[in-house]
Amino acid sequence: MNQPKVGLLPLYLELYDNAMPQVRPRIDAFGQQVMSALRARKVDVLATPARRLREEFEGAVRLFEDANVDAIVTLHLAYSPSLESVDALASTSLPIIVLDTTPSFSYGPSTDPDEVMHNHGIHGVQDLCNMLIRRGKPFAIEAGHWEKSDVIDRVASWARAARAAKAMRAARVGRIGQPFAGMGDFAVPPGDLHSAIGIETIACDPSDLVGLLPAEGSDEVRAEMASDLESFSAEGLDEKAHALSVRAGLAVRRWIENEKLTAVTMNFLAFTQESGFPVVPFLEASKGMARRIGYAGEGDVLTAGLVGALASVYPDTTFTEMFCPDWEGNQIYLSHMGEMNLRLADSRPVLKVMPFPWSNAQDPVFALGRFRGGKAVFVNIAPGPENTYSLIVAPVEMQEVGGEDRMSGSIHGWFRPAMPISDFLAAYSRAGGTHHAALVYGEVETEIAHFGELMGWKVVLLS
């Protein structure tokens, strides 16, 4: 369901069909091999027969656009003159991934000369790439033998990056309340977010959600509470507080579904007794991230959109913040008030009532846990001058914790970057990194960097 989808575009030359039609079956068979190799990497492939002429390429691109693929992968089965295809490829908004490969692994002095018909596509690649550059159409290119190298893996990586980029451009972010007053680093006007990236901001006040609250004691509420008690540790949990947070969470969930939101952000100070929605839905924010709904705190639409876009490809993605440096241990403490992707806890999360002195809202129930150890990527989107953006990508190691952990009453964890934390923190701020970020588990820093490139952002790799 969340696999990237590409249109595989085989390129060929009509002259060869007219002069040597007998070679075409083997030519087509190679295209099928590449298609199968991509599908084996969990890429959904929409294939088309080999295209040769301008109108054929135009039809193929329309097919791919109508099918809403994430990217087009080109495959030169032989030489194909670029002026037949470049207009269609340069005019589409779909990303182009050029796969530069041939059927044969070896082409040395002992090779049968007839093999040239099956292995000369590279100069078609060169013809097309030159013309794409001259037309101002960006493209990605990966070269290597389709079977004896990792080139298909690299193309699949670009396909996943393209899927995340499409999700980012189509983000619909719900914002509850106004952004936290005075926080400047993530503050970008909704109009600028839409014009530069495509993010739609759907704003509401907590009072607007009151009509979505399920009735107290309803079957829906009881079922959700029962599910929580199965999923979390909840010893001694106050039942009334739990019910109130569940009702609030279900109202937010209805809003997400009604508005077809991909992400949510909220200002916890907007929730008050006077609003009629008197509890902050921290628990639902955590549950939502586990369902691939993006999230960020304090009304940060930009980072919420980023978390949602990354989660559309990488389910083990969460919102987080760097809180405290451990200079001695060369690690950095991560935390936030009451939200984490519950998939990432190193043990069964605990439901707990949170004392809430920040407004007259009632004390919420939240799920707390410690981030599990493992390879991960710390990702930040940093606004720059004139509505430009940088994507900061940092491979990190989330730390296992043994022995005493006095932070166990909170959402927390520690990571170690690929450089001393003094160098890391300085480099992060030199790049303009904000205090809100995404954490993505896995060794996927290259793919996430590709995502930034496809978005047209400056990519800063801290490794």
C-alpha positions, -999 to +999 in steps of 0.1 A: +000+000+000+028+024+008+052+012-019+065+038-043+050+036-078+070+043-109+063+044-146+089+023-164+096+039-198+116+018-222+132+038-251+139+023-285+144+033-322+119+028-349+146+023-375+157-009-357+121-023-358+120-016-395+155-030-404+159-058-378+125-068-363+139-102-353+159-087-324+128-071-307+117-101-286+150-103-268+150-065-264+116-066-248+126-095-226+153-074-211+128-047-202+107-074-184+138-085-164+143-049-152+107-045-143+108-078-123+140-066-105+123-033-095+092-052-082+115-075-062+126-043-044+090-035-034+085-009-061+051-009-078+059-007-116+035+006-143+052-006-175+046+005-210+058-011-243+090+003-257+084+038-271+101+051-302+084+082-316+073+116-302+036+108-301+044+075-284+064+092-257+037+118-252+011+090-247+034+072-222+039+103-201+001+110-201-004+074-189+020+078-161+005+112-150-030+098-151-019+069-130-004+093-104+030+076-103+057+090-081+084+091-108+093+080-143+122+055-147+137+056-182+155+025-196+173+027-229+169-007-246+191+006-274+200+040-288+169+063-289+172+098-304+165+124-277+144+147-298+117+121-299+113+119-261+127+151-245+097+173-250+074+149-232+099+143-204+109+179-199+074+191-197+061+167-171+062+176-134+070+140-126+106+134-114+128+115-139+151+087-128+175+076-155+185+039-153+218+035-172+223-002-177+226-030-203+219-067-204+255-080-206+279-077-177+310-082-200+317-066-233+353-074-241+374-086-271+358-121-270+322-108-271+301-117-301+299-086-323+261-091-327+258-082-290+262-046-299+225-043-307+216-052-271+242-032-252+246+002-268+219+021-249+245+042-230+249+068-258+211+071-259+213+080-222+240+106-230+219+121-257+188+124-235+206+137-204+223+164-224+190+176-237+173+174-203+200+197-189+195+221-218+158+221-212+163+228-175+146+195-164+163+180-133+169+143-132+185+116-112+208+090-128+221+057-116+245+035-136+257+000-133+249-036-144+213-044-135+221-078-120+258-076-109+257-043-091+233-025-067+220-001-094+184-014-091+186-008-053+198+027-060+169+034-084+144+020-058+159+044-033+152+073-056+117+060-061+111+060-023+125+096-022+101+106-049+072+092-030+081+112+000+085+143-021+051+139-036+036+135-001+054+167+010+040+187-019+005+173-012+006+178+026-026+189+043-017+199+078-043+207+104-033+234+130-052+236+163-048+270+178-023+297+168+015+290+167+033+294+200+040+331+204+076+341+199+089+309+183+105+322+152+125+294+137+097+274+122+074+304+117+065+305+079+032+321+067+008+295+053+008+313+020+045+309+017+044+272+026+018+267-001+036+287-028+071+272-021+062+236-011+025+230-017+015+225+020-021+233+027-028+246+062-062+239+077-066+259+109-091+255+137-096+264+173-102+238+200-138+251+202-143+240+166-137+204+176-163+203+204-190+191+181-169+161+172-165+148+207-181+114+212-206+111+240-194+101+274-197+064+280-204+057+243-194+023+228-167+040+208-151+055+239-153+023+258-138+003+229-109+027+226-102+026+263-103-012+263-078-012+234-055+012+253-055-011+283-044-040+260-017-020+243-002-001+272+007-005+308-019+014+328-017+003+364-035+027+387-046+050+358-075+073+366-104+061+346-121+095+343-089+112+331-084+084+306-120+087+293-116+124+288-083+121+268-098+093+247-129+114+239-106+143+229-084+120+208-114+105+189-126+140+181-093+149+166-092+116+147-126+125+132-113+159+122-083+143+106-105+119+086-131+146+077-104+170+064-082+143+049-052+156+068-018+141+064-004+158+096-015+177+126+001+203+149-013+220+180-004+247+205-011+232+239-018+266+254-049+268+231-067+242+252-086+257+281-118+252+300-133+281+282-127+265+248-151+236+257-123+212+247-105+212+281-077+186+276-047+185+253-049+154+230-014+143+235-023+106+234-040+109+200-009+127+186+012+097+196-014+072+182-016+092+150+022+091+144+019+053+147-007+054+119+017+076+098-001+109+105+026+136+108+029+157+139+048+186+154+042+206+185+035+243+191+017+250+158+046+241+136+030+233+103+063+230+084+078+202+106+044+184+109+043+182+071+078+169+070+071+142+096+040+131+076+058+130+043+086+109+058+062+087+076+044+080+043+075+060+033+092+052+067+066+042+093+092+044+121+093+082+120+085+105+150+085+141+159+111+151+185+134+178+199+170+180+211+167+190+247+200+186+266+236+179+256+255+152+276+290+165+270+305+138+291+287+110+274+290+125+239+253+121+234+222+143+231+190+139+251+157+139+230+123+145+245+090+164+242+061+171+264+038+142+255+042+129+220+061+101+203+055+075+177+045+046+199+061+021+174+095+033+186+093+026+223+118+001+236+092-016+258+054-014+264+045+023+267+029+035+300-003+054+303+000+082+329-018+113+339+003+144+332+002+173+356-007+203+334+000+237+350+003+256+317-034+265+314-066+258+332-071+227+310-076+194+328-047+170+333-043+148+301-034+112+299-003+105+277+017+075+267+053+077+278+083+056+267+119+055+259+131+054+223+147+021+214+183+018+204+194+015+168+205+033+136+184+063+128+185+096+109+178+130+125+161+152+100+153+189+101+138+213+076+153+248+081+136+279+065+160+303+049+159+337+032+133+344+005+112+313+011+141+289+006+147+257+026+175+235+037+172+198+047+196+188+074+202+150+074+223+134+102+229+097+106+228+089+144+229+060+167+200+059+192+214+046+225+204+015+245+201+024+281+211-001+308+209+004+346+193+034+362+171+057+341+157+086+362+140+101+331+116+071+329+086+093+337+089+111+304+091+105+266+129+104+261+160+089+246+196+097+237+214+097+204+250+099+194+258+116+161+286+106+137+309+134+151+316+148+185+285+165+198+303+199+201+310+198+164+276+184+156+257+211+175+278+239+160+274+225+124+236+221+130+231+257+140+254+270+112+231+253+088+201+270+105+186+239+121+154+246+140+145+232+174+118+209+159+128+178+140+119+143+127+137+111+137+136+082+112+148+048+122+170+029+097+201+036+076+182+058+052+202+090+052+210+087+015+173+083+005+163+112+027+190+133+011+175+123-023+141+135-010+156+169-003+172+171-037+139+162-054+123+190-034+148+214-047+162+222-013+198+226-002+208+194+015+232+195+044+246+161+054+261+160+089+280+127+089 
